[in-house]
Amino acid sequence: MNTDEIFDVVVIGGGPAGATAAHELARQGRSVLLLDRAGRIKPCGGAIPPRLIKDFDIPDELLVAKAQCARMIAPSNKHVDIPIDNGFVGMVNRESFDEWLRARAATAGAVRRTGVFEKLSRDADGTSVVHYSARERHQRGEGTPAQVRARVIVGADGAKSQVARQGAVPGVEDTQYVFAYHEIVRAPAQATQPAGFDGTRCDVYYQGRFSPDFYGWVFPHGDTMSIGTGSADKGFSLRGSVQRMREASGLAGCETLRREGAPLPMKPLKRWDNGRDVVLAGDAAGVVAPASGEGIYYAMLGGELAAQAAHEMLATGDVRALKLARKRFMKLHGTVFTVLGIMQWLRRPRRAATHLRVLHEQAAHAQEAHGARAHLPQRHEPPAGLCAGVSELWPIRWLLDAVIVFTVLEGLGLWLYHRLTGQGLAPNDYALNMLSGLCLMLAVRAALGGLAWPWIAVCLSASGLAHGWDLQRRWQRQRSTARSVSRPS
Ligand SMILES: Cc1cc2nc3c(=O)[nH]c(=O)nc-3n(C[C@H](O)[C@H](O)[C@H](O)COP(=O)(O)OP(=O)(O)OC[C@H]3O[C@@H](n4cnc5c(N)ncnc54)[C@H](O)[C@@H]3O)c2cc1C
């Protein structure tokens, strides 16, 4: 065990984020160790966008398929085919893709080791010590305890990062996750392909039966296919959903090669560094696009930016340089993450409704299987769009209730004062204006309370009508005043 060994940077995790960070640092001439536990293929649909292929020089031979079209399938089963801008979405197998990225980092000068990161400590002069269990690739059982020193550590060890926890990066405990699951199946031979099958098309299902808050996918991978889905709802059966999707797409009979899943972080952490010597990248930093689940490109970009930040910190000795990784990333993609984050939030299911839906689906399956009629509780689908997931908004609803009550009391007070004293505002002057505001607040209240769309539409229409009527009265009054002023007395 060599305790004196020291690297400028130790990168922990050899996925797209870590391998890209190690490659970038080695290219900058830094001494860098890339530590990866290996032995497990990352569960992943493997879809990569054209900009990734271009920006990170991915060779064509790594693409096992090129999807030229994405089919979006609506809850009604209607679909729209969208041709891919700039040609195609590349499909990679993560086993060979990640290994190629790690090998490229090693060719650039990074030292590669296989081992499981265990903990961080500090030596006498305050330098970080990375403790890990070293083992040969694919070796099982206990490894050999080992440690190296590091001036900077890049934590790229994926979702639920141990480096983030050990390195005390603030806010890491608050991360929320979607769980994604997929099955790798053998692609059907020509003769057995179901009707409408196209090995160059990605199918994306936006249907509640496949996911209440995310989407289901069928991605072509040459000889194989990835069929998967995700959800933040722990009560939703992802396995059951994939089974239903396989049936719906005619792929139920295909041989299943692997079943696997992993958590996906739902939004970027507020801090990616610990203000001293740790900076995070990729899933470890929470960087997966909400609602779409795209993570590989953002992991690689995050790895590159973390490497640049580490390089700048080492060059200047200023630890504030570590913050630049997040700052630069957000400047490039912050708006996209905010918009997609809102979409993801709006699609969050209400638990009770989801349980009911799962119950209904199970009962419907039982009916199909046994030809019997099962007793189903009254079905109340959660309203789509704005209303879905708003049950957690009770503080806003209370606040809105308070404003509505205040507005009504204010109107009554004004009316009473005018009636008793003959002074102040006459009800004619404010009633329509107030009614318009009240109806608008009631519409928002109805939406937050999960009421049906007709109620919301009625309130909004009443608000609009009252507002229009009020404007028209004011305009008329102004015109008659103008006329009486211009008339010669
Ligand atoms: C089912 C599923 C489907 C997905 N489909 C897509 C898709 O089609 N397109 C897309 O862009 N994104 C997809 N994603 C997201 C994408 O896979 C991730 O965002 C991406 O892999 C993140 O890269 P990363 O390098 O940050 O982390 P990871 O790829 O998770 O890599 C982490 C690395 O750290 C290593 N590691 C972990 N712990 C330790 C330790 N203690 N010691 C040493 N090494 C360790 C692991 O071995 C691994 O190599 C999908 C995710 C899932 C779960």
The ligand as an ORCA input file, in Angstrom:
! r2SCAN-3c Opt
* xyz 0 1
  C     -33.192      2.861    -17.043
  C     -32.456      4.104    -17.454
  C     -32.500      4.522    -18.785
  C     -31.807      5.675    -19.182
  N     -31.827      6.032    -20.490
  C     -31.117      7.108    -20.923
  C     -31.047      7.443    -22.299
  O     -31.595      6.754    -23.158
  N     -30.324      8.541    -22.664
  C     -29.679      9.323    -21.747
  O     -29.051     10.326    -22.120
  N     -29.713      9.009    -20.431
  C     -30.393      7.923    -20.003
  N     -30.392      7.586    -18.666
  C     -29.619      8.416    -17.739
  C     -28.130      8.101    -17.850
  O     -27.936      6.712    -17.794
  C     -27.342      8.767    -16.719
  O     -27.743     10.101    -16.591
  C     -25.841      8.728    -17.007
  O     -25.387      7.398    -17.030
  C     -25.062      9.496    -15.932
  O     -23.684      9.305    -16.095
  P     -22.689      9.405    -14.835
  O     -21.327      9.186    -15.375
  O     -22.976     10.628    -14.082
  O     -23.130      8.221    -13.880
  P     -23.125      6.655    -14.141
  O     -23.319      6.357    -15.574
  O     -24.080      6.078    -13.172
  O     -21.652      6.224    -13.775
  C     -21.220      6.148    -12.446
  C     -19.958      5.323    -12.421
  O     -19.465      5.364    -11.088
  C     -19.071      4.068    -10.715
  N     -19.203      3.982     -9.257
  C     -20.318      4.110     -8.516
  N     -20.034      3.971     -7.216
  C     -18.703      3.770     -7.134
  C     -17.812      3.546     -6.048
  N     -18.244      3.524     -4.781
  N     -16.513      3.360     -6.325
  C     -16.054      3.391     -7.611
  N     -16.853      3.602     -8.668
  C     -18.157      3.774     -8.432
  C     -20.003      3.125    -11.464
  O     -19.397      1.870    -11.646
  C     -20.182      3.873    -12.781
  O     -19.224      3.469    -13.734
  C     -31.081      6.436    -18.243
  C     -31.039      6.013    -16.918
  C     -31.703      4.862    -16.524
  C     -31.620      4.417    -15.087
*
